[in-house]
Structures are given as structure tokens and as C-alpha cells.
Amino acid sequence: MSTLAYCFGNVAPFYNLALVAVVIYLFIRLFQKADKKMFIKPWKLVFSAVLIYVFEEIITVLDMSGTLDIPAVTFPLLETAIISIFIYGLLLQKEKVK
């Protein structure tokens, strides 16, 4: 069973990037369809968080392949930025709804 978990752990960044490509396509479609009356500022923030996630996954793939040597503090900092952007987007949406 540990071999299966090891295999999934090695390919996870690759299929995560494939799924994120679909999400980025959907975001681009949303931004193209948006008109001036739509409040999409929170969605733009979520999109920036997704782009940070893509950057993090690319760094992970490069680190796993041995191309780059990334310090251990890099990943928690990127995840903190992603969470902060999500929270800020939620607070913006909450203020808009009021």
C-alpha cells in the first residue's frame, strides 16, 4: 500500500497542473463574459491565488526533478499568501453583499 501512496505522491503535482489548466481556462472565459455591472473583483483575487498555486506546483515539480533546490520556507509562504488572498476576497464579497 505504501508503494501506491508513493506513486500518487510523485504524480500528484502533474495532474494538479492539468486540472488547474482547466480552471484557468474557465477563469479566462469568466473575465471575457463579464460586463461592467458585474462585481468580479473577488474572482480576480481568486484567480491571482490560483496563479500563485500554479507557480508553487511548478516549483514543486522542478524541486522533485532535482533542477532547483528550494528552501523549505518557500512553500509555507506561498500557501500563506494564497490563504490571505482568499480571505480578502471573501471579505470584499461580504462588504458588497451588505
N, C-alpha and C positions, 0 to 999 in steps of 0.2 A: 504494500500500500504506500510505503514511503517513496517508492520509485515513481508511482503515478503522481504524487504530490510534487516531487522534484521536477517531473516533466511539465506539469501545469505551471509551476513556478517559472520555468525557463521560457515558456512561450507566451505567458500572460502579457508582457509588455507589447508583443507583436499584435495579438488580437485586440488588445485595448486600443492600439493606434488605428487599427482597421475600423473599429466601432466608432471611434472619435471622428474619423473621416466622414462618416455618415452624419454625425451630429453637426459638424462644421458645415456640411452641405445644407442641412436644414436651417441653420442659423443664417446662412447667406440668403436662402430663399425667404426667410422671415424679414430680413432687412431690405430685400428688394420689394416685397409686397407692402411694407409699412408706408403709411401716409403720414401727413403732418399732424393729424388728430390723435394718432396712437402714441401712447406713452411707452417707449421701448428702452428708456434709459436703464432700468434694471436688467433687461435682456442683453444690452451691450456690456454691462458689467459681468454677467454670467458668461458671455462669450469671451471676455478677456480672461476669466478664470479658466475656461476650457483651453484657451491658448497657453496659459501657464502650465496646465496639466500636460498638454502635448509636449511642451519644452521639457517638462520633468520626465516624461516617458522616453523621449529621445535621449536624454542624458542617461537614463537607466539602461537603455539598450547599448549605448556606447560604453558605459561602465561595465556591463556584463561581458561585452566582447573584448574588453581589455584595451580599447582605443584611448579612453580617458581614465584618469584617476581622480575621482570626485571625492571631496571631503565629506565626511558623514553628516555635517551640519547643513548641507545644501538641501537635502530633501525635506527635513522639518521646516526650514524657512520657506520653501516653495509651498508646502501644504498650509502653512500658517497664512501666507498671502492669499491662497485660494479660499480658505475659510473666511478670512476677513472680507474679501470681495463679496462672497455670498451673503454674509450678514449685512453688509452695507446695502446691497441690492434689495434685500428683504425689508430693511428699514425705509428705504426710498419708496418701495411699493406700499408699505403701510401708511406712510405720510400721504401718498397720493390718494389712497382709498378713503382716508378721513375727510 
